[in-house]
Amino acid sequence: MIEEYRIGIEEEYFIVDGETKGTLRHMPTAFMEKAREALGERVSGEMLQSQIEVMTRPHDSAAEARGELQGLRRILGGVAADFDLAFLAAGTHPTASWQCGKKTPTRRYDGLMHDLQMLGERNLLCGLHVHVELPDPDTRIDVMRRIIPFLPVFVALSTSSPFWESKRTGLMGYRLAAYDELPRTGLPELFESARDYQDYIDALVAARAIRDSSYVWWTIRPSQKHPTLELRAPDSCTRVEDSVAIAALYRAVVRHLVRNPKLNAGIDAVDRAIAVENKWRAQRYGIHGSFVDRDAKQAIPVAQAVETLIDRVAEDAQALGSRQELEHVRTILGGGTSADVQIAIYQEAEHRTGNRGEALRAVTNWLAHTSAQ
């Protein structure tokens, strides 16, 4: 049994009408009560009432995490069906309009909405969050800094948000483009130590800019609640196997960085700026684009960058008992992300019916069906 680098997975979903697959303006109280009765602390509401989050317990193996995540989806789907509802796992809902959203009434979300104003109302977005246990605070900050060049890989592999308000955005992953409107998002700064990071948090809290570190929403951050480093870059993945594969890859990369302290130790402002560019390229092109490679002084295909990373951390995945889950990353490269499937379904249905509305309906039907698998 692997007892190091325990892993936890959190997924955000859209709760939708079971027939139309449209998002809800008001979350039914009875549905949330039944969901909490069935799942306990493993389910919670989100800032907008049309969204919900499920979370696994900490696990020693990716296989155990997959089993629980499949169970969470199955149970949530059953509860939703009892209320003629369903759920979609995707970075954006293809047809939802943010103007129709309604805030969940809690003290935290009241304060957030007051602070964020329209940006909070536009936060109709769902992500995949992966926690890997790193008990030492300095190790968490060190790994957070040195993993920055690899973060665009996780964005590319998870793209599931090609539509926004019934329109093709031209991006494979639109979610982060919208999410990065919020403050304290994007890639983290190049903190050198846990003390540097804490000084930053203390300054913001003292100035009453934020209440605590949970109001920092970078693509990766130290968790406030748990002794973990939390990956937040990926879109919510429609297929549970994709979620687990990305989680397994992240866990292996974290272990690799801990065991190879010289890797990316000299990361500088140029490296971070290139990572920002590559993050954008991942959002725009998904797995079909290329990344800027500073050392090679050229662009390299995303698929090549992913394969190189898989080879680099293969021994770590083996030690963690997750080689099978890591291999599924290659399945994503070969078969496409959720965004690829959504676009293909949309194009086929639009060609067949000549109707954009029917094409979008085909996409939301696929999302609902596949999310519940």
N, C-alpha and C positions, 0 to 999 in steps of 0.2 A: 504494500500500500504506500502511495506517495503522500508524505505528510508535509512537504515543503511547497511553497507557492500555491497554496489553496486558491481555488477559483470560484467566483460567483458571477452569475449572469443576470442582468436586468434588461427587460424588453418593454418598450412602450408601444401601445396599439391604439388604433382608432376604433371606437365602438360605433357600429352602424346599424341602420335599419336592416332587418333580415331580408326584406324583399328588394328595396331600392338600392341598398348598400350606401345610402347617403349618411353623412355624419349626423349625430344627434345634437340638438341645441341644449337640451336638458338631460342630464344623466338620471335615469329613473332610480329613485331612492331604493325601491324594492330590489332592483337588480344589484346595486352595490352592496346592499345588506346580504343578499344571497351569495354574492361572490366572496365577501369577507367571511361568511359562515363556512364556505367551502374551502377557501384558501388561507384564511387567517392573515397573518402578517406578511404573507407572500404576495399580497395584492394591495394596491393603493391607487387613489385618484391622482390626477395631474392638474396643472394650472387651469386647463380648459376642460369643461365637462364632457367633451366628446372623446376624451382620452383616458387611458388607464395604463398602469404599469404592473408587471409581475416580476418577481425576483426569486432566484433560487437561493437555497442555503449554500454555505461554503462547501466545496467538494474537493476531495483529493484527486479525483480523476475526471477527465473530460467526458468519459462515457457516463459516469454518474450524473454529471451536470446535464448531459443530453437527455438522459432518462427523466430527470425531474422537469426539465423545460418542456419536453413533450407532454408530460403529465399536466403541467400547468396550462398549456394551450388546450389540451383535451378537456380539462375540467371547466376552464373559462368558456370554451365553445359550447359545452353542454348547458351551463348556466345561462349563457346568452340566448341559446335556442329556446329555452323555457319562456323567455320574454320577447320572442320574435326578433331577436337581435343577432348580430354577428360581430366579428372583429377583423380588422385588416392590419397586418404587419408590413409597414412600408414607411419610408421617410416622410412622404407627403401623401395625402389622400388625393387621388387624381381629379376629383370634381368638387371638393369642398370649397366653400368660400369663407375666408377668415372673418368677414363682416358678420357672419351668422353665429360666430362662436360666443360662448358665455363662460365667464370665470367660475371656477369652483369656489364656493364661499368658505374660505378659511383665513385666519389672521395672516399667515405667511403670504398667501396668494393675494390678499387684499393689499398688503404692503408692496408686493412685487408689481402689481398692476398699476398702483399709484406711481411707482417709480418709473416703470417702463413705458407707461402710456400706450400709444398705438402699437409699439413694438411688442408689447405683451399680448395684445389682441391678435397679432399676426403670428404668434408662436404656435401655429397649428402644425406641429412637426413631431416626429417620433424617432427616437434613436435607440441604438443598442449600446449598453454600458457593460464593460467587463472589469471586474475587480480581481486583482492578483495580490495575494497576501505578501507584504514586505514589512515585517515588524519594525525595522530600524528606520526612523525618520530621515536620517541623512541618506540612507540607501534609496529611499523613495525619491528624494529630490535629485540625487545623482542619476538614477535611471530615467526619471522624467526628462532631464536635460539631454542625456545621451541617446534617447529613443526618438528624438524629434525628427531626424532624417528619415526614419522608417514610417512615420505616421501617415503619409500619403498613400502607402500601400493599403492600409486598412480602410481608408476612404474609398479607394478604387474598387476593392473587393466587395464592398457592401452596398454599392449604389442601388437605390430602390426608389428614387424620387425624380423621375423624368417629367412629371406633370405637376402643374400648379394651377388651380382654379380653371380646370377643363382645357388647359392649353399645354402643348408641347413646349417645354422651356428651352430646348436645345442643349440642356445639360443632362448628364446621366444621374447626377446627384445634386438636385437643387436645394435640398434641405439645409446644408451648411451655408449656402449663399444667403438664405433667409435668416438662419440662426445667428450668423455673424453680425447681423444688425445690432444684436444685444451687446451691452458692455461686457468686458472680461470674458470674451470668447476667443476663438482662434487658437493659435499655437501658444504654449506657455513661454514665458521669458526664460533667459538663460541663467537661472538661479544656481549659485555654486554650492549652496548648503541649505540645510533645514533652517538655520538661523536667518539667512537671507530671505527665504520664503516667509518665515514667521514675521520678520520685520515688515514685510510688505503687507501681510494680512493685518498686523497690529496697527499699521498706519491708517489703513482704510477703515478699520473698526473704530479707532479713536476719533477719526474725522466723521463718523456716522455715515460713511458712504455705503457700508454694508454692515450687516449684523454679525456675520461670521464667515468662515471660509466656504460654506456651502453656497454662497452667492458668487463664487468664482466658477465659471462654466467653460473652462478651456477644453480643448480636445482630449486632454489628459490632465489629471490633477490628483493630488493626495486626497483620499477620502477623509471627510471630517468624522464620520461615524465609525469607520473601520480602519484597521491597520493595513490598508491596501493602497495600491496605485490604480486609479480608475481610468480606463480608456473610454472616451466619450465620442470619439470621432465617427464611428460607423453609423450609417442609417440603420433603422430597424429592418432586419432581414426577413423577407417573406417566408423563406424556407428555413426550418429549424436547423437543418444540417449546415447551412451556411453560417448561421449564428455560432454554432459550436466550433466549426472549422476556424473562423476568425478568432474566436476566444482561445482556441488551442494554439494558434499561431502567435497571438499576443503573449500568452503565458510562456511559450518557448523563447520568444525574443527577450522577455524580461529576465528569465533565467540565464540566457546567454550573456546578456549585458552584465549581470551580477558576477558571473564567473569569468568574464573577460573585461576587467576594469579599464583597460587601455583603449577598448573599442569606442570610437567617437569621443575620447576624453578631451581632445583639443577642439571640440565644436566651437565655432565662433559665429559672429554676426552674419558673415557671408553664408555659412551653412544653414543658418536659420532662415535667412531670406530666400535661399534656394528651396528649402522645405515649404515655405509659404507658396512659392510659385508652383511647386509640384502638387501641393494640396489642391490648388485651383485646377491644375491639369487633370487631377483625379476626379474632381467634381464635374468637369466639362466632358471628359472622354471616357471615364470609367477605366475598364481594363484594356481599352482599345487604343489608348494614347501612349505618350512617352513621358519620361521624366528627365529633367536636367541632371546630368552627372558631372559634378565639379572636377573630379579626378580625371575622368575620361575626356573631359572637354567636349562632350557631345550629348545628344539625346539618346536614351536607351528605351526600348519598348517596355511598357509596364509589365507585360508578361515575363520579360527577361529579368526585370528587377525582382518580381515575385519569386521566380524560380531560384534566383541567386539567394534570396532570403531564406527560402525553404531549405536549400542545401546547407546554408550557414547554420541553421538551428536544428537540423535533423537529429543530431545526437541529443540535444536537449529535449526534443519531443519524445525520443525513445526513452530517455531517463524518466520522463514524466508519464510515460505510458499512453501517449497520444499520437503515435505515428499514423494511425488510421484516420483520425480527425484531421491531422495535418495534410494527409493525402487528398482530402476533399477540397482543399484549396485549389489543387490542380483541376478538379472537376468544375469549379467555378470558372477558372480560366478557359476551359474547353467548352463549357456549355453556356456561359454568360451569367451575369448577375440578374437579380430581379428586374432591374431597369431594362436590360436587354429583352427579357421575356415580355414585359409590359409593352414595350415599343413594338415588338413583333406581333403581339396579339392585336394591338391597336391598328397597325397597318393592314393586317389581314382582314379584320372586321370592317374597317373603313372601305377597303377595296371591294369587299363582298357586298356590303349594304349601301355604300355611298352615303352613310350617315355618321357624323362625328359622335353624336349622342349614343348611338348603338355601339360604336367602337369603344367609347369610354366605358360603357356598361359592361362590355366583354372584359375589359381590364379589371374593373372592380369585382366582377364575379370571380375571375381567376384569383385575385388577391384574397378574397374571402375564403375560397375553397382551399387554396394552398396554405394559407396561414393556419388553418385548423387541422392540418395533417399531422 
